[in-house]
Amino acid sequence: MSHPKFILVSDPKTPLVGTFVYGMVDQHRDLVQGYVKVHGGGWYLKDDEKKTMTLYGSSGDYGEPRLAFLNRIPCELKGYTFFFTPGLHFPPNPLDLSSVEWF
């Protein structure tokens, strides 16, 4: 059964640049496609009406997301406000995306 999951990945040429990868998958590792370093992950709630993306939790495969590596986000999410919370029962905090590259 698929669930909304995300990971932050980097390739060997830019190891400190984390790319946001998300999708409906069974396991977080299903999102890895040739990347060598994963900087954690979790689950997401995407609200297209409110244009919000709430990231939460921790990946069973890769641990907590290291949000300092959130440097690149797909263009289809430009205009969304991103939040992070360790769990759905905690208040979400907005993420600063001012230096993010949209690709």
ROGU-51025 format. One line per field, with one value per atom (N, C-alpha, C): atom name; residue number from 1; x, y, z. Coordinates in pm, 1 decimal. Example, Ala and Ser with C-alpha at 12.3 -4.5 7.8 and 13.67 -1.06 7.14 Angstrom:
ROGU-51025
atom: [N,CA,C,N,CA,C] .
seq: [1,1,1,2,2,2] .
xx: [1319.0,1230.0,1320.0,1285.0,1367.0,1290.0] .
yy: [-569.0,-450.0,-330.0,-225.0,-106.0,3.0] .
zz: [780.0,780.0,780.0,708.0,714.0,787.0] .
***
This chain:
ROGU-51025
atom: [N,CA,C,N,CA,C,N,CA,C,N,CA,C,N,CA,C,N,CA,C,N,CA,C,N,CA,C,N,CA,C,N,CA,C,N,CA,C,N,CA,C,N,CA,C,N,CA,C,N,CA,C,N,CA,C,N,CA,C,N,CA,C,N,CA,C,N,CA,C,N,CA,C,N,CA,C,N,CA,C,N,CA,C,N,CA,C,N,CA,C,N,CA,C,N,CA,C,N,CA,C,N,CA,C,N,CA,C,N,CA,C,N,CA,C,N,CA,C,N,CA,C,N,CA,C,N,CA,C,N,CA,C,N,CA,C,N,CA,C,N,CA,C,N,CA,C,N,CA,C,N,CA,C,N,CA,C,N,CA,C,N,CA,C,N,CA,C,N,CA,C,N,CA,C,N,CA,C,N,CA,C,N,CA,C,N,CA,C,N,CA,C,N,CA,C,N,CA,C,N,CA,C,N,CA,C,N,CA,C,N,CA,C,N,CA,C,N,CA,C,N,CA,C,N,CA,C,N,CA,C,N,CA,C,N,CA,C,N,CA,C,N,CA,C,N,CA,C,N,CA,C,N,CA,C,N,CA,C,N,CA,C,N,CA,C,N,CA,C,N,CA,C,N,CA,C,N,CA,C,N,CA,C,N,CA,C,N,CA,C,N,CA,C,N,CA,C,N,CA,C,N,CA,C,N,CA,C,N,CA,C,N,CA,C,N,CA,C,N,CA,C,N,CA,C,N,CA,C,N,CA,C,N,CA,C,N,CA,C,N,CA,C,N,CA,C,N,CA,C,N,CA,C,N,CA,C,N,CA,C] .
seq: [1,1,1,2,2,2,3,3,3,4,4,4,5,5,5,6,6,6,7,7,7,8,8,8,9,9,9,10,10,10,11,11,11,12,12,12,13,13,13,14,14,14,15,15,15,16,16,16,17,17,17,18,18,18,19,19,19,20,20,20,21,21,21,22,22,22,23,23,23,24,24,24,25,25,25,26,26,26,27,27,27,28,28,28,29,29,29,30,30,30,31,31,31,32,32,32,33,33,33,34,34,34,35,35,35,36,36,36,37,37,37,38,38,38,39,39,39,40,40,40,41,41,41,42,42,42,43,43,43,44,44,44,45,45,45,46,46,46,47,47,47,48,48,48,49,49,49,50,50,50,51,51,51,52,52,52,53,53,53,54,54,54,55,55,55,56,56,56,57,57,57,58,58,58,59,59,59,60,60,60,61,61,61,62,62,62,63,63,63,64,64,64,65,65,65,66,66,66,67,67,67,68,68,68,69,69,69,70,70,70,71,71,71,72,72,72,73,73,73,74,74,74,75,75,75,76,76,76,77,77,77,78,78,78,79,79,79,80,80,80,81,81,81,82,82,82,83,83,83,84,84,84,85,85,85,86,86,86,87,87,87,88,88,88,89,89,89,90,90,90,91,91,91,92,92,92,93,93,93,94,94,94,95,95,95,96,96,96,97,97,97,98,98,98,99,99,99,100,100,100,101,101,101,102,102,102,103,103,103] .
xx: [83.7,0.0,88.7,60.7,141.5,99.0,197.9,177.3,254.6,213.7,285.6,415.0,527.9,657.6,753.4,854.6,958.4,1094.6,1197.0,1335.2,1411.6,1525.5,1618.2,1742.5,1780.3,1892.0,1993.1,2116.8,2219.9,2299.6,2359.3,2441.8,2589.4,2678.9,2821.6,2883.0,2830.9,2888.1,2855.3,2741.9,2698.6,2649.0,2739.2,2697.5,2625.4,2640.3,2574.9,2445.0,2404.9,2280.6,2176.2,2077.5,1972.4,1852.8,1810.5,1695.1,1575.4,1462.9,1337.8,1275.0,1255.7,1194.2,1073.4,957.8,837.6,749.4,662.3,570.7,494.5,404.5,325.2,399.5,458.0,539.2,512.9,556.8,547.4,657.7,779.6,896.2,970.6,1033.0,1111.9,1220.1,1278.4,1385.8,1335.9,1203.2,1147.9,1164.6,1191.6,1212.3,1355.6,1448.0,1589.6,1612.4,1664.7,1690.5,1831.8,1928.8,2065.9,2137.5,2073.7,2139.7,2222.8,2331.1,2416.7,2398.3,2349.2,2335.8,2192.6,2133.3,1999.5,2011.5,1954.0,1960.1,1828.8,1778.1,1656.6,1530.7,1419.4,1291.0,1177.2,1058.7,939.6,816.5,707.6,580.0,540.0,442.8,395.5,243.9,189.9,49.3,49.3,-1.1,-4.9,-148.5,-167.8,-300.2,-296.5,-349.8,-346.1,-435.2,-542.1,-632.1,-565.6,-498.1,-429.2,-285.7,-239.4,-102.1,-0.6,-20.1,72.6,125.5,246.5,310.8,366.1,306.8,352.1,434.2,558.0,649.6,649.6,648.5,648.1,708.6,742.3,787.4,932.2,960.0,1095.0,1085.6,1179.8,1182.9,1234.9,1164.6,1213.7,1340.4,1358.8,1477.2,1596.3,1570.0,1679.0,1680.4,1587.6,1586.8,1520.7,1539.5,1478.8,1534.4,1449.3,1499.2,1592.4,1708.8,1803.0,1772.4,1684.1,1627.5,1729.9,1847.5,1954.2,1993.7,1963.0,1993.8,1877.7,1774.1,1661.6,1697.5,1763.8,1814.7,1746.6,1685.0,1622.7,1485.2,1385.3,1247.5,1190.1,1114.2,1054.3,965.6,970.6,895.3,745.3,691.6,546.5,500.9,596.1,561.9,592.4,639.6,668.5,537.7,540.9,420.3,356.3,399.6,350.6,428.9,362.5,428.7,461.3,585.9,630.4,636.5,594.1,598.4,665.5,719.8,771.7,720.3,687.0,650.5,700.7,747.6,793.6,680.7,557.1,441.9,315.1,211.6,87.2,20.5,59.5,-1.1,77.1,178.7,258.9,232.4,243.1,219.6,330.4,293.6,394.1,464.4,591.3,670.4,699.0,684.6,713.4,862.7,894.5,1033.2,1070.5,1193.1,1244.0,1293.2,1227.3,1263.8,1326.7,1372.9,1424.1,1548.8,1625.9,1746.9,1734.2,1612.2,1588.6,1594.7,1653.4,1651.9,1531.3,1452.9,1336.0,1376.5,1356.2,1400.7,1287.8] .
yy: [-118.1,0.0,125.1,218.2,339.5,446.6,525.2,635.2,757.3,878.4,999.4,1014.8,990.2,992.9,1082.7,1134.1,1217.1,1180.1,1215.3,1205.5,1327.3,1354.3,1456.3,1383.2,1403.5,1329.4,1424.5,1376.6,1452.1,1356.1,1411.7,1327.8,1354.5,1273.7,1285.8,1420.6,1485.1,1612.6,1727.2,1718.0,1823.8,1760.9,1708.2,1632.8,1715.2,1847.9,1930.3,1991.9,1959.2,2011.4,1900.9,1918.5,1817.8,1850.2,1752.8,1766.1,1697.3,1766.9,1714.9,1621.0,1495.2,1394.7,1340.5,1339.4,1293.3,1212.5,1133.6,1054.6,955.5,886.5,781.9,649.8,598.5,477.1,388.9,264.1,172.9,201.9,215.2,236.3,362.6,431.0,549.4,515.5,398.9,360.2,350.7,339.9,337.9,472.6,579.3,712.1,735.1,651.7,668.6,615.8,702.9,663.5,704.7,627.3,654.5,756.2,809.0,902.7,823.6,882.7,807.9,844.9,964.5,1007.6,1051.1,996.1,1035.0,1105.0,1223.3,1305.3,1295.7,1176.0,1152.8,1170.8,1154.1,1167.2,1158.2,1142.4,1133.9,1124.0,1176.2,1175.7,1318.8,1335.2,1470.1,1472.9,1592.2,1622.9,1740.9,1721.1,1826.2,1874.9,2005.5,2065.5,2162.9,2119.7,2202.8,2326.3,2315.6,2430.1,2542.1,2505.1,2603.8,2629.7,2549.4,2556.9,2541.9,2434.7,2402.3,2261.1,2241.2,2110.4,2095.3,2003.9,1979.5,1852.2,1864.6,1751.1,1708.0,1577.2,1531.4,1393.3,1362.2,1228.6,1202.2,1075.4,1026.6,900.6,884.9,767.6,646.6,536.0,411.8,363.7,401.7,361.5,454.7,588.3,685.8,781.6,769.9,855.4,990.4,1079.5,1211.9,1293.8,1379.1,1463.9,1571.5,1584.3,1689.4,1808.2,1895.0,2002.5,2105.8,2106.2,2195.1,2159.9,2038.5,1993.5,2016.4,2087.0,2115.4,2235.9,2208.6,2313.9,2321.7,2212.9,2208.5,2144.5,2211.9,2163.6,2170.3,2069.1,2072.0,2195.4,2249.7,2370.9,2358.0,2236.3,2223.0,2260.0,2274.1,2311.8,2458.5,2531.7,2674.0,2745.4,2829.6,2897.5,2829.1,2707.9,2638.3,2686.0,2691.5,2717.8,2582.6,2564.1,2438.7,2452.7,2346.8,2339.5,2208.6,2204.7,2079.3,2063.1,1940.4,1902.9,1760.3,1730.1,1593.1,1491.1,1535.3,1446.0,1526.8,1462.6,1533.7,1595.1,1553.4,1606.6,1725.0,1771.4,1886.0,2001.2,2125.8,2238.2,2245.9,2269.3,2278.9,2414.6,2414.4,2536.9,2563.5,2689.9,2720.3,2706.6,2663.2,2649.9,2770.9,2817.9,2929.5,2873.2,2909.5,2860.8,2970.0,3077.9,3192.0,3159.8,3061.1,3028.4,2897.8,2846.8,2721.8,2743.3,2647.4,2646.3,2564.2,2621.4,2551.4,2493.3,2363.9,2300.0,2228.6] .
zz: [0.0,0.0,0.0,-87.1,-100.2,-0.6,41.1,135.4,86.6,126.3,86.0,166.3,100.9,168.8,93.5,166.7,105.1,160.7,85.3,130.4,78.8,138.9,91.9,44.8,-81.7,-140.2,-201.2,-212.3,-283.7,-370.4,-475.2,-562.1,-532.0,-584.8,-551.8,-590.0,-694.2,-738.8,-644.5,-577.0,-484.7,-354.7,-272.5,-154.4,-47.5,-49.4,51.6,2.2,-118.7,-176.0,-174.3,-90.7,-78.1,-165.6,-242.1,-330.2,-266.3,-265.2,-210.4,-313.2,-273.9,-360.0,-283.5,-349.3,-280.5,-374.3,-314.2,-394.7,-309.5,-374.5,-309.6,-328.9,-221.2,-228.7,-106.4,-116.3,-2.0,99.1,50.4,136.1,91.8,186.9,151.7,49.7,60.4,-32.6,-176.8,-196.5,-332.3,-403.0,-326.5,-385.5,-432.6,-388.5,-423.1,-564.0,-650.0,-788.8,-828.1,-790.0,-828.5,-742.2,-641.7,-552.2,-451.9,-405.0,-314.1,-168.2,-139.2,-0.4,26.1,131.7,172.6,307.2,315.9,437.0,514.9,529.5,605.4,523.1,589.5,522.3,620.7,568.1,651.3,563.8,614.0,543.4,513.0,425.4,395.1,381.7,406.3,379.8,284.7,163.9,63.0,51.0,69.5,58.1,-58.8,-172.9,-293.0,-280.7,-206.7,-190.0,-110.2,-0.7,83.9,37.7,-58.2,-108.9,5.9,82.9,191.4,175.0,222.0,225.5,367.1,443.0,579.0,580.4,623.2,635.8,781.4,804.5,943.1,954.5,1080.0,1111.0,1076.1,1059.7,1035.3,950.0,859.5,772.9,849.1,836.5,894.9,826.8,699.1,624.0,648.4,665.8,665.6,784.2,875.9,994.1,969.9,1067.6,1063.0,946.9,887.9,779.0,833.7,772.2,809.2,717.5,768.3,687.6,643.2,704.0,657.2,513.7,470.4,334.4,237.1,278.5,190.0,103.3,-9.7,-96.8,-232.7,-277.3,-410.1,-397.9,-458.3,-453.7,-595.4,-637.7,-771.6,-793.1,-915.1,-951.2,-928.6,-938.7,-921.7,-780.9,-687.1,-549.9,-520.1,-620.0,-599.6,-567.0,-465.8,-419.9,-300.1,-269.6,-151.2,-28.9,83.6,210.8,272.2,310.3,370.3,522.5,589.1,734.6,774.0,896.5,951.7,1093.4,1127.2,1263.1,1286.3,1407.2,1432.6,1427.7,1447.0,1441.6,1421.5,1377.8,1347.7,1470.0,1589.3,1710.9,1766.8,1694.5,1735.3,1638.6,1686.1,1594.4,1488.8,1363.1,1256.9,1258.0,1222.3,1211.0,1064.1,1019.8,878.8,849.3,728.5,684.9,599.2,615.5,534.9,401.9,293.6,160.3,76.0,138.4,63.2,-20.1,20.2,-55.8,-134.6,-146.4,-218.6,-369.0,-437.9,-584.3,-629.0,-721.4,-776.6,-910.7,-928.8,-1053.0,-1123.2] .
***
